[in-house]
Amino acid sequence: MPIALLIVVFALHLPAFVDRVLNNDEAYIATVADVLGHGGRLYVDTVDRKPPGVFYLYHWLFEITGSRALWIPRMLGVVAHTATAVLVWAFARRRFDERAAMLTGLLAAFASVTVTPNDARSAVFEVFMMPFLVAAMLLADRRQPFTAGLAIGVATMMKQTAAVTLLPLTFVLWRRREQRWSGSSLLALGAVLPVAACALIFDADRFWFWVFGAANGAYLDLGPGGIGIVLDRFVSMTASMVGLNVGLLFLAAVAVRSWRTDLDLWLWLLSASIGVASGARFFGHYYWQLMPPLCLLAGRGLSFVSRRTGAAAVSIAGATAVATVVAAVAFGLGGASRDYEPLADYARAHTTPTDRIFVWGHEPSVFWAADRLPASRIITTGFLTGHSAVRPKNSDGIDKAVPGIWDDVMADLAEHPPVLFFNTQPDDRSAGADYPIKDYAPIQAFLTAHYEQVDFIDGTTVYRLVEP
């Protein structure tokens, strides 16, 4: 069965093996990995609100292979998706008969692509979180609380939302009288160890600040009028997920008839829903966290329908997965904007490999495609402006910046000024700018003092450092 699942997952993800950006998160991760490859320190020389796990996976892959091609981490993503499906199958074998377990594993393989097209083909944080998350639940079910804790701790170091799975994990242990206190204690100890190790490696204060602390404050702020925007996003993205997973959701809904038997799975689904909702942005790849418990509930649902109905539901899930992939390729659906390519070409043509560049805006792909390091610790300027996706316009401002980041970034720019400065924003909001540079005095003053305009590329103003 594992080999069959690998073949299914590989076939579904085969169109992802191209060397271009399909999701901006990939470009962001790859750029952080580049900085690490040049001796940079995470949470010091390059920063993000995510744990270190996936950044270092990319970094090690690039170092081992000697290539920065994005299809390489996507290949590892195929391994991670396959591991998730295999672990779901192994879990299902403990609950269901062999046929139901096999179909449950297939549903998990199909679910690796039934999110939005640009997310389905990318190797982002959730992809590498999922195997450890499912392993934690399987180990807890097998009465191994300490290793279950280690697994969920590692999953949390891939993405923080894995930690919500402690809810069903604790329930699994607590319902066994002989394991209530000892099991819960071992679970907690195992979960804390990977997090504590990362805190020691990356400096506890900086690690906590960026991964769990004050750096996340403005990110979670909805802003005035934000509730309506978030609800609209929730409805549209959830409707998309439902439409792409009709067969799976039908079988999972049938399983409600035995909710007491599988209460741990329902609690797992509840915790996963909390993980999807955290941050209130509802990107397609967030919904991957729902898939393992939904697949296992669907496996239970197979026992309440006829063999023909069950086979039809699984066939619909498989057909939807194939159709999603075919449509994405045939009609060019998904994938990050390719606006970064002219900017990256320009940077390569007008800088040397040791020169640094700066992008005012949200285009991490420029750094990766140009093979140039960022001139500061930030890769997108949302940390400076507070501007973020799925939030109202004009909700940015210096007061929304990550605490202390302006001082850090201006010190970075003074230490190694970028040779090229790309301003992706128009001059003012009336021209469509979300965060015009003139509204941010420190960076405007720096630009005015040290740069001259040299070009204009597809709406982006290019400045070059004036030699003293």
HUTA-V551747 format. One record per backbone hydrogen bond with DSSP energy under -1.0 kcal/mol. CO is the residue of the C=O (numbers start at 1). NH is the residue of the N-H. If there is no record, write none. Layout:
# HUTA-V551747
[[CO & NH] [CO & NH]]
This chain:
# HUTA-V551747
[[1 & 5] [2 & 6] [3 & 7] [4 & 8] [5 & 9] [6 & 10] [7 & 11] [8 & 12] [9 & 13] [13 & 16] [14 & 17] [16 & 18] [18 & 20] [23 & 26] [23 & 27] [24 & 28] [25 & 29] [26 & 30] [27 & 31] [28 & 32] [29 & 33] [30 & 34] [31 & 35] [32 & 36] [33 & 37] [34 & 38] [35 & 40] [36 & 39] [41 & 44] [41 & 45] [41 & 46] [46 & 43] [52 & 56] [53 & 57] [54 & 58] [55 & 59] [56 & 60] [57 & 61] [58 & 62] [59 & 63] [60 & 64] [61 & 65] [62 & 66] [69 & 72] [70 & 74] [71 & 75] [72 & 76] [73 & 77] [74 & 78] [75 & 79] [76 & 80] [77 & 81] [78 & 82] [79 & 83] [80 & 84] [81 & 85] [82 & 86] [83 & 87] [84 & 88] [85 & 89] [86 & 90] [87 & 91] [88 & 92] [89 & 93] [91 & 94] [92 & 95] [92 & 96] [97 & 101] [98 & 102] [99 & 103] [100 & 104] [101 & 105] [102 & 106] [103 & 107] [104 & 108] [105 & 109] [106 & 110] [107 & 111] [109 & 112] [110 & 113] [113 & 115] [116 & 119] [116 & 120] [117 & 121] [119 & 122] [124 & 128] [125 & 129] [126 & 130] [129 & 133] [130 & 134] [131 & 135] [132 & 136] [133 & 137] [134 & 138] [135 & 139] [136 & 140] [137 & 141] [138 & 142] [139 & 144] [140 & 143] [144 & 148] [145 & 149] [146 & 150] [147 & 151] [148 & 152] [149 & 153] [150 & 154] [151 & 155] [152 & 156] [153 & 157] [155 & 158] [155 & 159] [157 & 53] [159 & 162] [160 & 163] [161 & 164] [162 & 165] [163 & 166] [164 & 167] [165 & 169] [166 & 170] [167 & 171] [168 & 172] [169 & 173] [170 & 174] [171 & 175] [173 & 176] [176 & 179] [179 & 183] [180 & 184] [181 & 185] [182 & 186] [183 & 187] [184 & 188] [185 & 189] [186 & 190] [187 & 191] [188 & 192] [189 & 193] [192 & 196] [193 & 197] [194 & 198] [195 & 199] [196 & 200] [197 & 201] [198 & 202] [203 & 207] [204 & 208] [205 & 209] [206 & 210] [207 & 211] [208 & 212] [208 & 213] [209 & 215] [213 & 216] [214 & 217] [216 & 220] [223 & 226] [226 & 230] [227 & 231] [228 & 232] [229 & 233] [230 & 234] [231 & 235] [232 & 236] [233 & 237] [234 & 238] [235 & 239] [236 & 240] [237 & 241] [238 & 242] [239 & 243] [240 & 244] [242 & 245] [245 & 249] [246 & 250] [247 & 251] [248 & 252] [249 & 253] [250 & 254] [251 & 255] [253 & 256] [254 & 257] [255 & 258] [256 & 259] [258 & 262] [260 & 263] [262 & 266] [263 & 267] [264 & 268] [265 & 269] [266 & 270] [267 & 271] [268 & 272] [269 & 273] [270 & 274] [271 & 275] [272 & 276] [273 & 277] [274 & 278] [277 & 280] [283 & 286] [284 & 287] [285 & 288] [286 & 289] [287 & 290] [288 & 291] [290 & 294] [291 & 295] [292 & 296] [293 & 297] [294 & 298] [295 & 299] [296 & 300] [297 & 301] [298 & 302] [300 & 303] [301 & 304] [306 & 310] [307 & 311] [308 & 312] [309 & 313] [310 & 314] [311 & 315] [312 & 316] [313 & 317] [314 & 318] [315 & 319] [316 & 320] [317 & 321] [318 & 322] [319 & 323] [320 & 324] [321 & 325] [322 & 326] [323 & 327] [324 & 328] [325 & 329] [326 & 330] [327 & 331] [338 & 341] [340 & 344] [341 & 345] [342 & 346] [343 & 347] [344 & 348] [345 & 349] [346 & 350] [352 & 355] [356 & 419] [357 & 375] [358 & 422] [359 & 361] [360 & 424] [361 & 381] [363 & 366] [364 & 368] [365 & 369] [366 & 370] [367 & 371] [367 & 372] [373 & 357] [377 & 47] [381 & 384] [381 & 385] [382 & 386] [383 & 402] [385 & 397] [397 & 400] [398 & 401] [402 & 405] [404 & 408] [405 & 409] [406 & 410] [407 & 411] [408 & 412] [409 & 413] [410 & 414] [411 & 415] [412 & 416] [419 & 465] [420 & 358] [421 & 463] [422 & 360] [423 & 461] [428 & 431] [428 & 433] [429 & 432] [436 & 439] [437 & 440] [440 & 444] [441 & 445] [442 & 446] [443 & 447] [444 & 448] [445 & 449] [446 & 450] [447 & 451] [450 & 466] [452 & 464] [455 & 462] [457 & 460] [460 & 457] [461 & 423] [462 & 454] [462 & 455] [463 & 421] [464 & 452]]
